[in-house]
Amino acid sequence: MTTYFYGPLVRSLALAGLVFVAGCSSSPPPPAADSGPAAATDEAPLIQLLKEPVDVPAFTVRDIDGKTISLADLKGKVVLVNFWATWCPPCRAEIPDLVKLQDKYRDKLVVLGISEDEVAPAQVKAFATEQKMNYPIVMATTELRQIFKGVAALPTTFVLDTEGKIQMRHVGMLDPERTEIETRYLSGALKNAKVERVEDETKALLTKAAQAKEIPGIDLTSLTPEKRTEALKALNAENCTCGCELTLAACRINDPSCGVSLPIAQKLVERIAKGEKVTPAATSTH
């Protein structure tokens, strides 16, 4: 079950445009012989990892090309378990960075894309081919959602170490420099990083770099897959009018007690369920 934060503090953080970032150096040092954003700096980069890494139980899945992949197959490499969808703009925006990381660290890293699309795998495969995605894509399953809990927004990425433990979770678009440093450190290629162990605080707040897939107070289960996708797109685009300057989806997640966003979101979903065409009144930039 996803844990949500309530109260004025959450709203103030949301209004401040909180974006979760790891504490790495803000300006990349000059490239060194073994490359990597922190290879030639006198100051060790700072990365944040979970205070309590989580063991991942064994699982076996089949990707959209029909290849079987198990957790055992991935041991020995850093794994980015990336929950995404073709309809999610920030998911699409980070694909080129994931492609570059997979290509650069093919001996140390595996990106495992978990598609939350509710369409035929063939459609996802066509999209992946068009985007030149060079890493395995798997359709989301109940088993995977139970293993990787709390995916309330897309993209969400779990960073696994070489032993299959979840060392970090990121909600929203990945910072490629930070992800590269995490990859190099967890693979053993980077020795001088400073590690700060933190609590998992990415459970509720929705930033501009993420798209909600679960909306508190809104039941989307009765919709067809096509209408559910349409509703999620609309809820992630339509602004709330409560003054929070957030989308309806972000407002519902950041402040489920908001009495303004709930009826607006419910009305929007009702219209979509009836087959009405919904055009967002405003597209949020927050």
Backbone as JSON, one array per atom type, in Angstrom:
{
  "sequence": "MTTYFYGPLVRSLALAGLVFVAGCSSSPPPPAADSGPAAATDEAPLIQLLKEPVDVPAFTVRDIDGKTISLADLKGKVVLVNFWATWCPPCRAEIPDLVKLQDKYRDKLVVLGISEDEVAPAQVKAFATEQKMNYPIVMATTELRQIFKGVAALPTTFVLDTEGKIQMRHVGMLDPERTEIETRYLSGALKNAKVERVEDETKALLTKAAQAKEIPGIDLTSLTPEKRTEALKALNAENCTCGCELTLAACRINDPSCGVSLPIAQKLVERIAKGEKVTPAATSTH",
  "N": [[0.84, -1.19, 0.0], [0.58, 2.21, -0.86], [2.11, 4.88, 0.86], [0.92, 7.97, 1.94], [1.62, 11.45, 2.42], [0.31, 13.93, 4.58], [-1.2, 17.16, 5.17], [-0.3, 20.67, 5.92], [2.49, 21.01, 5.65], [3.26, 19.3, 3.55], [1.91, 20.51, 1.42], [3.24, 22.99, 1.35], [5.77, 22.17, 0.62], [5.2, 21.12, -1.88], [4.38, 23.43, -3.23], [6.75, 24.72, -3.33], [7.94, 23.44, -5.32], [9.29, 21.01, -5.03], [11.88, 18.84, -5.88], [13.25, 15.67, -6.01], [16.6, 15.04, -5.55], [19.82, 13.56, -5.77], [22.72, 14.2, -3.74], [24.98, 15.06, -5.53], [27.92, 16.43, -7.11], [27.46, 19.69, -8.46], [28.6, 20.69, -10.77], [30.03, 19.09, -13.51], [33.21, 17.39, -13.45], [36.28, 17.52, -15.4], [36.56, 15.04, -18.02], [38.02, 11.83, -17.4], [40.44, 9.19, -17.99], [39.03, 6.8, -17.57], [36.53, 7.66, -17.88], [33.21, 8.84, -16.78], [31.34, 10.87, -14.56], [32.6, 11.7, -12.21], [35.25, 11.07, -12.26], [37.68, 12.49, -12.36], [37.93, 14.29, -10.28], [39.04, 16.12, -7.38], [37.51, 16.13, -5.17], [35.51, 13.83, -3.6], [32.54, 12.46, -4.99], [29.22, 12.89, -3.69], [26.77, 10.57, -2.88], [23.41, 9.46, -2.42], [21.99, 6.77, -0.72], [19.69, 4.19, 0.24], [18.93, 3.94, 3.7], [18.17, 1.53, 4.69], [18.65, -1.0, 2.77], [16.74, -3.05, 0.51], [15.93, -6.43, 0.22], [15.37, -8.2, -2.79], [13.0, -10.49, -3.78], [13.3, -13.66, -5.52], [12.52, -13.68, -8.98], [10.99, -14.36, -12.15], [10.62, -13.33, -15.44], [9.15, -12.65, -18.69], [10.35, -11.0, -21.5], [9.31, -8.53, -24.0], [10.27, -9.53, -26.33], [10.15, -12.17, -26.01], [12.1, -13.37, -24.52], [13.32, -15.02, -21.62], [13.86, -13.73, -18.41], [15.52, -13.69, -15.36], [15.9, -12.86, -11.86], [18.23, -13.97, -10.96], [19.74, -14.07, -13.28], [20.51, -11.48, -13.48], [22.2, -10.91, -11.44], [25.3, -9.67, -10.23], [25.45, -7.45, -11.75], [24.64, -3.95, -11.78], [21.29, -2.96, -11.55], [18.73, -1.17, -13.11], [15.54, -0.88, -12.43], [13.04, 0.18, -14.17], [10.03, 1.65, -14.09], [7.61, 2.56, -16.39], [5.72, 4.2, -19.06], [4.32, 4.33, -22.34], [2.63, 6.46, -22.74], [3.44, 8.43, -21.06], [4.92, 11.48, -20.72], [7.4, 12.39, -19.28], [8.6, 9.89, -18.99], [9.14, 9.14, -21.62], [10.92, 11.17, -22.21], [13.21, 10.55, -20.74], [14.23, 8.29, -21.9], [16.34, 8.43, -23.95], [18.6, 9.0, -22.32], [18.71, 6.7, -20.73], [19.22, 4.81, -22.69], [21.78, 5.63, -23.5], [23.23, 5.23, -21.11], [22.94, 2.44, -20.8], [24.3, 1.54, -23.06], [26.88, 2.56, -22.6], [27.65, 1.33, -20.2], [27.42, -1.44, -20.52], [28.63, -3.76, -19.56], [28.42, -3.56, -16.87], [25.9, -2.79, -16.12], [22.33, -3.23, -16.2], [19.47, -2.12, -17.65], [16.16, -2.51, -16.88], [13.2, -2.29, -18.27], [9.93, -1.71, -17.18], [6.91, -1.88, -18.45], [3.99, -0.04, -17.96], [1.89, 0.13, -19.59], [-1.4, -0.4, -20.86], [-1.89, -1.87, -23.17], [-1.54, -3.97, -26.1], [1.37, -6.06, -26.03], [2.75, -5.97, -28.45], [2.39, -3.39, -29.4], [3.83, -1.9, -27.58], [6.32, -2.95, -28.1], [6.72, -2.03, -30.72], [6.91, 0.7, -30.23], [9.22, 0.72, -28.62], [11.11, -0.16, -30.45], [11.05, 1.92, -32.29], [12.08, 3.95, -30.69], [14.61, 3.05, -30.35], [15.35, 1.53, -28.13], [17.61, -0.1, -26.17], [17.52, -2.03, -24.23], [16.03, -4.62, -22.18], [12.46, -4.97, -22.22], [9.64, -5.37, -20.23], [6.29, -6.33, -19.7], [4.24, -4.95, -17.17], [3.35, -6.81, -14.26], [1.22, -8.4, -11.81], [2.82, -9.71, -9.95], [5.3, -8.37, -10.2], [4.55, -5.81, -9.37], [3.99, -6.33, -6.73], [6.47, -6.98, -5.76], [8.06, -4.72, -6.29], [7.14, -2.27, -4.62], [4.81, 0.47, -4.16], [4.67, 2.09, -6.46], [3.44, 4.79, -7.46], [3.6, 6.75, -9.27], [4.85, 7.64, -12.52], [7.87, 8.23, -14.36], [9.16, 5.63, -12.22], [12.02, 4.51, -10.62], [13.88, 1.79, -9.49], [16.92, 1.19, -7.95], [19.1, -1.37, -8.09], [21.67, -3.18, -6.43], [24.65, -5.17, -7.12], [24.08, -7.49, -5.83], [21.41, -7.76, -5.86], [19.88, -6.16, -4.17], [17.66, -3.52, -3.29], [18.89, -0.4, -3.48], [18.26, 2.23, -3.83], [15.53, 4.45, -4.6], [13.96, 6.25, -7.12], [11.66, 8.74, -7.91], [10.17, 10.1, -10.72], [11.88, 11.75, -13.49], [15.1, 10.44, -14.15], [18.23, 11.73, -13.05], [20.81, 11.85, -15.2], [23.58, 12.1, -14.64], [23.78, 11.68, -11.88], [22.74, 9.05, -11.81], [24.68, 7.72, -13.26], [26.88, 7.95, -11.56], [25.9, 6.48, -9.37], [25.72, 3.97, -10.59], [28.43, 3.42, -11.21], [29.55, 3.44, -8.64], [28.12, 1.39, -7.24], [28.77, -0.78, -8.81], [31.37, -1.11, -8.26], [33.29, 0.28, -9.63], [33.83, 2.87, -8.96], [35.58, 4.23, -6.37], [35.9, 6.27, -4.51], [33.62, 7.59, -3.62], [31.43, 9.45, -1.48], [29.09, 8.26, 0.73], [25.79, 8.81, 1.68], [23.45, 7.65, 3.85], [20.01, 7.38, 3.64], [16.5, 7.85, 4.52], [13.72, 6.39, 2.76], [12.19, 8.73, 1.1], [10.57, 9.22, -1.02], [7.94, 8.65, -1.4], [5.45, 9.96, -1.75], [5.25, 12.72, -2.7], [4.66, 14.39, -5.72], [6.4, 15.36, -8.52], [7.18, 17.69, -11.19], [8.44, 16.07, -12.92], [7.23, 13.64, -13.07], [4.51, 11.35, -13.61], [1.35, 10.66, -12.36], [-0.02, 7.44, -11.65], [-1.81, 6.35, -10.02], [-4.54, 7.69, -8.37], [-5.42, 9.23, -5.46], [-8.59, 8.73, -4.02], [-9.92, 8.5, -6.4], [-11.5, 6.23, -8.41], [-10.42, 4.2, -10.87], [-10.77, 1.72, -11.82], [-13.04, 0.71, -13.04], [-13.0, 1.56, -15.6], [-12.32, 1.05, -19.11], [-9.19, -0.21, -20.42], [-8.27, 1.66, -22.37], [-9.75, 3.99, -21.8], [-8.95, 4.39, -19.2], [-6.25, 5.06, -19.54], [-6.64, 7.41, -20.97], [-7.91, 8.93, -19.0], [-5.88, 9.13, -17.04], [-3.99, 10.6, -18.46], [-5.4, 13.01, -18.75], [-5.86, 13.77, -16.05], [-3.27, 14.23, -15.28], [-2.71, 16.46, -16.66], [-4.64, 18.48, -16.46], [-5.14, 21.42, -14.62], [-5.47, 21.95, -11.09], [-7.82, 23.98, -9.29], [-7.46, 25.0, -6.8], [-5.5, 26.69, -6.04], [-3.01, 25.67, -5.69], [-1.34, 25.41, -7.83], [-0.77, 23.09, -9.12], [-1.2, 20.03, -11.04], [-4.31, 18.17, -11.3], [-3.79, 15.49, -10.63], [-1.33, 15.67, -9.23], [-2.06, 17.33, -7.12], [-3.98, 15.74, -5.8], [-2.35, 13.64, -4.92], [-0.33, 14.91, -3.42], [-1.85, 16.26, -1.54], [-4.24, 14.68, -0.33], [-6.46, 15.46, 1.12], [-7.55, 17.67, 0.0], [-10.37, 19.51, -0.82], [-11.12, 20.6, -3.18], [-9.86, 19.57, -5.48], [-10.83, 16.93, -5.61], [-13.73, 16.71, -6.38], [-13.53, 17.87, -8.93], [-11.76, 16.18, -10.26], [-13.23, 13.8, -10.13], [-15.48, 14.47, -11.68], [-14.26, 14.88, -14.15], [-13.35, 12.29, -14.76], [-15.8, 10.98, -14.9], [-16.89, 12.15, -17.2], [-15.14, 11.21, -19.15], [-15.63, 8.49, -18.92], [-18.17, 8.41, -19.99], [-17.64, 8.78, -22.58], [-17.11, 11.29, -23.53], [-15.15, 13.81, -25.13], [-12.27, 15.05, -23.72], [-10.56, 17.96, -23.22], [-7.79, 19.34, -21.75], [-8.11, 22.22, -19.7], [-5.98, 23.75, -19.01], [-2.51, 23.4, -19.22], [-0.33, 22.19, -16.93], [2.75, 23.53, -15.74], [4.05, 22.87, -13.57]],
  "CA": [[0.0, 0.0, 0.0], [1.37, 3.42, -0.94], [1.96, 5.77, 1.99], [0.8, 9.35, 1.51], [1.87, 12.44, 3.46], [-0.78, 14.85, 4.68], [-1.03, 18.36, 5.94], [0.24, 21.9, 5.33], [3.9, 20.89, 5.28], [3.36, 18.71, 2.21], [1.5, 21.5, 0.43], [4.29, 23.99, 1.21], [6.84, 21.57, -0.17], [4.75, 21.02, -3.26], [4.39, 24.76, -3.81], [8.15, 25.1, -3.55], [8.42, 22.71, -6.49], [10.3, 20.08, -4.56], [12.34, 17.79, -6.78], [14.19, 14.83, -5.3], [17.87, 14.87, -6.23], [20.91, 13.08, -4.95], [23.65, 15.29, -3.49], [26.24, 14.98, -6.22], [28.5, 17.7, -7.49], [26.61, 20.39, -9.4], [29.29, 20.9, -12.04], [30.82, 17.89, -13.8], [34.63, 17.59, -13.63], [36.77, 17.12, -16.72], [36.58, 13.59, -18.19], [39.29, 11.15, -17.2], [40.66, 8.07, -18.9], [37.99, 5.78, -17.42], [35.28, 8.42, -18.02], [32.4, 8.95, -15.57], [31.26, 12.27, -14.19], [33.38, 12.08, -11.04], [36.51, 10.33, -12.34], [38.89, 13.29, -12.25], [37.77, 15.37, -9.31], [39.74, 15.94, -6.11], [36.49, 15.96, -4.15], [34.7, 12.64, -3.86], [31.12, 12.79, -5.16], [28.31, 12.43, -2.65], [25.55, 9.94, -3.37], [22.48, 9.03, -1.38], [21.44, 5.43, -0.85], [18.75, 3.92, 1.32], [19.47, 3.54, 5.0], [17.87, 0.11, 4.84], [18.46, -1.65, 1.47], [15.66, -4.04, 0.54], [16.16, -7.65, -0.57], [14.37, -8.47, -3.82], [12.79, -11.94, -3.91], [13.54, -14.2, -6.85], [11.42, -13.58, -9.93], [11.29, -14.67, -13.55], [9.67, -12.67, -16.34], [9.44, -12.79, -20.11], [10.31, -9.68, -22.11], [8.43, -8.42, -25.17], [10.87, -10.3, -27.41], [9.98, -13.58, -25.68], [13.25, -13.88, -23.77], [13.11, -15.17, -20.19], [14.84, -13.02, -17.58], [15.32, -13.94, -13.94], [16.76, -12.05, -11.0], [19.54, -14.65, -10.92], [20.47, -13.68, -14.49], [20.95, -10.09, -13.36], [23.17, -10.8, -10.36], [26.64, -9.3, -10.68], [25.35, -6.16, -12.42], [23.7, -2.98, -11.24], [20.05, -3.04, -12.33], [17.77, -0.08, -12.98], [14.2, -1.36, -12.72], [12.42, 1.44, -14.56], [8.61, 1.59, -14.39], [7.35, 3.63, -17.34], [4.62, 3.94, -19.99], [4.47, 5.08, -23.59], [1.8, 7.68, -22.69], [4.0, 9.29, -20.01], [5.94, 12.36, -21.31], [8.74, 12.31, -18.67], [9.17, 8.57, -19.28], [9.7, 9.22, -22.97], [12.03, 12.12, -22.22], [14.43, 10.0, -20.15], [14.67, 7.11, -22.64], [17.68, 8.59, -24.54], [19.63, 8.89, -21.28], [18.81, 5.29, -20.36], [19.88, 4.14, -23.81], [23.21, 5.97, -23.43], [23.81, 4.55, -19.95], [23.01, 1.01, -21.08], [25.35, 1.33, -24.05], [28.18, 2.88, -22.02], [27.98, 0.43, -19.09], [26.78, -2.73, -20.83], [29.24, -4.83, -18.78], [28.19, -3.31, -15.45], [24.55, -2.3, -15.89], [21.18, -3.68, -16.98], [18.22, -1.38, -17.48], [15.01, -3.38, -17.09], [12.02, -1.44, -18.38], [8.66, -2.35, -16.85], [5.87, -1.07, -19.08], [2.69, 0.0, -17.31], [0.88, 0.33, -20.63], [-2.49, -1.38, -20.91], [-2.11, -2.18, -24.59], [-0.87, -5.21, -26.5], [2.83, -5.98, -26.01], [3.25, -5.63, -29.78], [2.4, -1.94, -29.52], [4.97, -1.43, -26.77], [7.52, -3.35, -28.84], [6.87, -1.11, -31.85], [7.39, 1.96, -29.66], [10.61, 0.5, -28.18], [11.93, -0.22, -31.66], [11.12, 3.29, -32.83], [12.93, 4.74, -29.8], [15.92, 2.4, -30.29], [15.6, 1.13, -26.74], [18.58, -1.2, -26.23], [17.45, -2.81, -22.99], [14.82, -5.45, -22.16], [11.2, -4.39, -21.77], [8.71, -6.37, -19.7], [4.99, -5.78, -19.33], [4.01, -5.01, -15.72], [2.52, -7.9, -13.78], [0.88, -8.31, -10.39], [4.0, -10.15, -9.2], [6.3, -7.3, -10.19], [4.04, -4.7, -8.55], [4.1, -6.73, -5.33], [7.89, -6.96, -5.41], [8.5, -3.32, -6.3], [5.94, -1.64, -4.09], [4.71, 1.92, -4.03], [4.84, 2.83, -7.72], [2.24, 5.61, -7.62], [3.85, 7.72, -10.35], [5.79, 7.21, -13.55], [8.63, 7.0, -14.13], [9.76, 5.31, -10.92], [13.15, 3.61, -10.88], [14.53, 1.14, -8.35], [18.34, 0.93, -8.23], [19.54, -2.6, -7.42], [23.1, -3.42, -6.46], [25.04, -6.4, -7.79], [23.55, -8.62, -5.07], [19.96, -7.78, -5.99], [19.23, -5.38, -3.12], [17.26, -2.17, -3.68], [19.72, 0.57, -2.79], [17.67, 3.57, -3.95], [14.34, 4.56, -5.44], [13.79, 7.61, -7.63], [10.39, 9.04, -8.56], [10.39, 11.16, -11.69], [12.98, 11.53, -14.42], [16.42, 10.23, -13.57], [19.33, 12.62, -13.36], [21.78, 10.91, -15.78], [24.88, 12.17, -13.97], [23.63, 10.98, -10.6], [22.56, 7.63, -12.07], [25.97, 7.18, -13.67], [27.7, 7.82, -10.36], [25.36, 5.34, -8.62], [26.11, 2.76, -11.31], [29.86, 3.19, -11.05], [29.84, 3.1, -7.25], [27.56, 0.09, -6.87], [29.45, -1.83, -9.57], [32.75, -1.21, -7.77], [34.21, 1.03, -10.49], [34.13, 4.15, -8.31], [35.97, 3.87, -5.0], [36.06, 7.39, -3.57], [32.36, 8.29, -3.38], [30.92, 9.58, -0.12], [27.72, 7.73, 0.72], [24.9, 9.23, 2.74], [22.33, 6.72, 3.96], [18.81, 8.18, 3.9], [15.21, 7.18, 4.5], [13.02, 6.48, 1.48], [11.25, 9.83, 1.24], [9.99, 9.49, -2.34], [6.71, 7.86, -1.47], [4.2, 10.64, -2.03], [5.26, 13.96, -3.44], [4.73, 14.24, -7.17], [7.06, 16.5, -9.11], [6.89, 17.92, -12.61], [9.12, 15.04, -13.7], [6.55, 12.36, -12.89], [3.09, 11.27, -13.97], [0.67, 9.75, -11.45], [-0.8, 6.35, -12.22], [-2.84, 6.07, -9.02], [-5.02, 8.97, -7.89], [-6.2, 9.05, -4.24], [-9.99, 9.12, -4.05], [-10.47, 8.31, -7.75], [-11.52, 4.82, -8.81], [-10.28, 4.05, -12.31], [-10.81, 0.3, -12.13], [-14.2, 0.36, -13.86], [-12.78, 2.05, -16.96], [-11.57, 0.19, -20.02], [-7.78, 0.21, -20.46], [-8.11, 2.86, -23.19], [-10.3, 5.14, -21.08], [-8.1, 4.61, -18.03], [-5.09, 5.8, -20.01], [-7.11, 8.76, -21.29], [-8.17, 9.62, -17.74], [-4.6, 9.43, -16.42], [-3.41, 11.71, -19.22], [-6.14, 14.23, -18.42], [-5.61, 14.13, -14.65], [-1.89, 14.7, -15.18], [-2.57, 17.68, -17.47], [-5.6, 19.49, -16.02], [-4.75, 22.1, -13.39], [-6.41, 22.12, -9.98], [-8.15, 25.39, -9.1], [-7.43, 25.34, -5.38], [-4.42, 27.64, -5.79], [-1.75, 24.96, -5.46], [-0.56, 25.49, -9.06], [-0.42, 21.72, -9.5], [-2.22, 19.31, -11.78], [-5.23, 17.45, -10.43], [-3.12, 14.3, -10.13], [-0.32, 16.06, -8.24], [-2.76, 17.85, -5.95], [-4.58, 14.62, -5.09], [-1.29, 12.86, -4.28], [0.37, 15.73, -2.42], [-2.78, 16.65, -0.48], [-5.48, 13.94, -0.56], [-7.57, 16.08, 1.85], [-8.02, 18.84, -0.75], [-11.77, 19.37, -1.19], [-11.35, 21.21, -4.48], [-9.42, 18.69, -6.55], [-11.58, 15.67, -5.67], [-14.91, 16.73, -7.27], [-13.11, 18.18, -10.3], [-11.2, 14.94, -10.82], [-14.33, 12.83, -10.3], [-16.29, 14.93, -12.83], [-13.48, 14.64, -15.37], [-13.37, 10.85, -15.04], [-17.17, 10.64, -15.31], [-17.05, 12.59, -18.59], [-14.37, 10.27, -19.98], [-16.35, 7.21, -18.89], [-19.33, 8.54, -20.87], [-17.19, 8.89, -23.95], [-16.88, 12.68, -23.93], [-13.76, 14.18, -25.42], [-11.81, 15.98, -22.71], [-9.37, 18.75, -23.54], [-7.41, 20.06, -20.54], [-8.26, 23.66, -19.75], [-4.65, 24.33, -18.9], [-1.45, 22.41, -19.04], [0.53, 22.65, -15.84], [4.2, 23.51, -15.89], [4.59, 22.64, -12.22]],
  "C": [[0.87, 1.23, 0.0], [1.08, 4.3, 0.26], [1.9, 7.2, 1.49], [1.04, 10.28, 2.7], [0.74, 13.46, 3.42], [-0.32, 16.17, 5.29], [-0.36, 19.5, 5.22], [1.68, 21.78, 4.9], [4.06, 20.34, 3.89], [2.99, 19.73, 1.16], [2.59, 22.55, 0.24], [5.46, 23.45, 0.42], [6.46, 21.49, -1.62], [4.8, 22.37, -3.94], [5.8, 25.24, -4.09], [8.73, 24.36, -4.73], [9.49, 21.72, -6.13], [10.61, 19.03, -5.6], [13.4, 17.0, -6.04], [15.45, 14.66, -6.12], [18.9, 14.34, -5.27], [21.93, 14.19, -4.83], [24.96, 15.1, -4.2], [26.7, 16.36, -6.63], [27.67, 18.36, -8.57], [27.28, 20.64, -10.73], [30.19, 19.72, -12.33], [32.28, 18.21, -14.0], [35.06, 17.18, -15.02], [36.82, 15.61, -16.83], [37.97, 13.02, -17.99], [39.35, 9.94, -18.12], [39.55, 7.03, -18.79], [36.6, 6.4, -17.46], [34.51, 8.44, -16.71], [32.46, 10.37, -15.07], [32.14, 12.67, -13.03], [34.78, 11.51, -11.09], [37.73, 11.18, -12.05], [38.74, 14.45, -11.29], [38.51, 15.06, -8.03], [38.73, 15.68, -4.98], [35.61, 14.77, -4.5], [33.24, 13.03, -4.01], [30.29, 12.21, -4.02], [27.09, 11.8, -3.29], [24.71, 9.51, -2.18], [21.94, 7.64, -1.71], [20.56, 5.17, 0.36], [19.45, 3.46, 2.59], [19.27, 2.04, 5.21], [17.61, -0.5, 3.46], [17.48, -2.8, 1.59], [16.03, -5.23, -0.35], [15.03, -7.83, -1.58], [14.21, -9.99, -3.95], [13.0, -12.39, -5.35], [12.3, -14.03, -7.73], [11.92, -13.93, -11.32], [10.2, -14.05, -14.4], [10.07, -12.95, -17.78], [9.31, -11.43, -20.77], [9.48, -9.7, -23.39], [9.01, -9.09, -26.41], [10.77, -11.8, -27.16], [11.12, -14.18, -24.9], [12.94, -13.93, -22.28], [14.24, -14.49, -19.42], [14.51, -13.32, -16.12], [16.24, -13.03, -13.14], [18.16, -12.66, -10.94], [20.39, -14.26, -12.13], [21.11, -12.3, -14.34], [22.0, -9.9, -12.27], [24.56, -10.51, -10.93], [26.65, -7.97, -11.42], [24.42, -5.24, -11.63], [22.47, -3.02, -12.15], [19.18, -1.82, -12.04], [16.41, -0.63, -13.4], [13.33, -0.12, -12.92], [10.95, 1.23, -14.96], [8.25, 2.81, -15.24], [6.12, 3.3, -18.16], [4.81, 4.8, -21.23], [3.69, 6.39, -23.56], [2.36, 8.73, -21.75], [5.12, 10.16, -20.58], [7.31, 12.31, -20.62], [9.41, 10.95, -18.88], [9.85, 8.59, -20.65], [10.95, 10.1, -23.0], [13.32, 11.51, -21.67], [14.97, 8.79, -20.92], [16.05, 7.3, -23.28], [18.81, 8.48, -23.52], [19.82, 7.44, -20.84], [19.52, 4.49, -21.45], [21.39, 4.39, -23.76], [23.9, 5.25, -22.27], [23.96, 3.05, -20.2], [24.14, 0.7, -22.05], [26.74, 1.53, -23.44], [28.61, 1.86, -20.97], [27.37, -0.95, -19.3], [27.37, -3.88, -20.03], [28.96, -4.7, -17.29], [26.73, -3.06, -15.12], [23.53, -3.01, -16.77], [20.01, -2.76, -16.64], [17.09, -2.36, -17.79], [13.76, -2.52, -17.09], [10.75, -2.23, -18.09], [7.53, -1.46, -17.37], [4.55, -1.2, -18.34], [1.57, 0.26, -18.32], [-0.17, -0.78, -20.58], [-2.9, -1.63, -22.35], [-1.38, -3.48, -24.89], [0.65, -5.03, -26.47], [3.42, -5.59, -27.37], [3.32, -4.13, -29.98], [3.57, -1.34, -28.75], [6.28, -1.76, -27.5], [7.77, -2.42, -30.01], [7.41, 0.23, -31.37], [8.87, 1.83, -29.27], [11.55, 0.45, -29.38], [12.12, 1.16, -32.25], [12.07, 4.15, -32.01], [14.35, 4.16, -29.66], [16.31, 2.04, -28.87], [16.41, -0.16, -26.73], [18.61, -2.03, -24.96], [16.11, -3.55, -22.95], [13.61, -4.72, -21.6], [10.25, -5.52, -21.39], [7.38, -5.67, -19.41], [4.78, -5.97, -17.82], [3.06, -6.15, -15.37], [2.2, -7.67, -12.3], [2.08, -8.69, -9.53], [5.03, -9.04, -9.09], [5.84, -6.12, -9.32], [4.11, -5.04, -7.07], [5.55, -6.7, -4.85], [8.4, -5.53, -5.29], [7.3, -2.46, -5.92], [5.99, -0.11, -4.17], [4.94, 2.7, -5.3], [3.54, 3.58, -7.99], [2.38, 6.61, -8.75], [4.89, 7.15, -11.29], [6.59, 8.41, -14.06], [9.02, 6.85, -12.66], [10.83, 4.27, -11.18], [13.75, 3.1, -9.58], [15.96, 0.8, -8.76], [18.78, -0.27, -7.41], [21.05, -2.73, -7.52], [23.39, -4.79, -7.08], [24.55, -7.65, -7.07], [22.03, -8.67, -5.12], [19.23, -7.08, -4.87], [18.85, -4.0, -3.66], [18.04, -1.17, -2.84], [19.16, 1.99, -2.87], [16.42, 3.48, -4.8], [14.18, 6.02, -5.83], [12.43, 7.73, -8.29], [10.61, 10.23, -9.48], [11.59, 10.84, -12.57], [14.3, 11.38, -13.69], [17.36, 11.35, -13.98], [20.44, 11.73, -13.92], [23.14, 10.93, -15.11], [24.84, 11.43, -12.64], [23.53, 9.48, -10.8], [23.87, 6.99, -12.5], [26.89, 6.98, -12.47], [27.23, 6.64, -9.51], [25.8, 4.03, -9.26], [27.57, 2.43, -11.08], [30.22, 2.8, -9.62], [29.36, 1.69, -6.9], [28.2, -1.06, -7.64], [30.9, -2.01, -9.12], [33.75, -0.43, -8.59], [34.63, 2.36, -9.87], [34.38, 3.88, -6.83], [35.86, 5.03, -4.02], [34.78, 8.15, -3.31], [32.05, 8.35, -1.88], [29.45, 9.18, -0.15], [26.95, 8.23, 1.94], [23.7, 8.3, 2.74], [21.09, 7.48, 4.42], [17.58, 7.29, 3.95], [14.61, 7.31, 3.1], [11.92, 7.53, 1.61], [10.56, 10.16, -0.08], [8.62, 8.86, -2.5], [5.48, 8.64, -1.92], [4.32, 11.83, -2.96], [5.5, 13.74, -4.92], [5.33, 15.5, -7.75], [6.69, 16.64, -10.57], [7.52, 16.85, -13.49], [8.48, 13.68, -13.55], [5.09, 12.47, -13.26], [2.42, 10.24, -13.07], [-0.04, 8.64, -12.22], [-1.86, 5.85, -11.25], [-3.24, 7.4, -8.4], [-5.86, 8.75, -6.63], [-7.63, 9.57, -4.37], [-10.67, 8.91, -5.39], [-10.35, 6.85, -8.14], [-11.5, 4.73, -10.33], [-10.47, 2.6, -12.77], [-11.97, -0.09, -13.04], [-14.04, 0.8, -15.32], [-12.1, 0.99, -17.82], [-10.11, 0.65, -20.01], [-7.57, 1.5, -21.25], [-8.6, 4.1, -22.46], [-9.5, 5.43, -19.82], [-6.87, 5.42, -18.42], [-5.48, 7.24, -20.33], [-7.34, 9.57, -20.02], [-6.86, 10.02, -17.05], [-3.92, 10.6, -17.14], [-4.07, 13.03, -18.82], [-5.87, 14.7, -17.0], [-4.2, 14.66, -14.43], [-1.66, 15.98, -15.98], [-3.46, 18.82, -16.99], [-5.16, 20.11, -14.7], [-5.86, 22.07, -12.35], [-6.65, 23.61, -9.79], [-8.1, 25.83, -7.65], [-6.34, 26.36, -5.05], [-3.07, 26.99, -5.59], [-0.81, 25.04, -6.65], [-0.06, 24.12, -9.52], [-1.52, 21.14, -10.38], [-3.16, 18.64, -10.78], [-4.57, 16.22, -9.82], [-2.14, 14.65, -9.02], [-0.99, 16.57, -6.97], [-3.36, 16.72, -5.13], [-3.52, 13.82, -4.33], [-0.63, 13.65, -3.16], [-0.54, 16.15, -1.27], [-4.14, 15.97, -0.71], [-6.69, 14.54, 0.16], [-8.15, 17.28, 1.11], [-9.47, 18.61, -1.22], [-12.11, 19.97, -2.54], [-11.01, 20.22, -5.6], [-10.28, 17.44, -6.7], [-12.81, 15.76, -6.59], [-14.55, 17.05, -8.71], [-12.6, 16.92, -10.99], [-12.29, 13.92, -11.07], [-15.17, 13.19, -11.52], [-15.57, 14.64, -14.14], [-13.52, 13.17, -15.75], [-14.76, 10.41, -15.49], [-17.38, 11.0, -16.78], [-16.33, 11.63, -19.54], [-15.08, 8.93, -20.05], [-17.56, 7.23, -19.82], [-18.94, 8.69, -22.33], [-16.99, 10.31, -24.44], [-15.4, 12.93, -24.18], [-13.35, 15.27, -24.44], [-10.53, 16.66, -23.16], [-8.99, 19.55, -22.31], [-7.53, 21.57, -20.72], [-6.93, 24.38, -19.68], [-3.66, 23.23, -18.7], [-0.48, 22.93, -18.0], [1.98, 22.57, -16.22], [4.86, 23.28, -14.55], [4.51, 21.17, -11.87]]
}
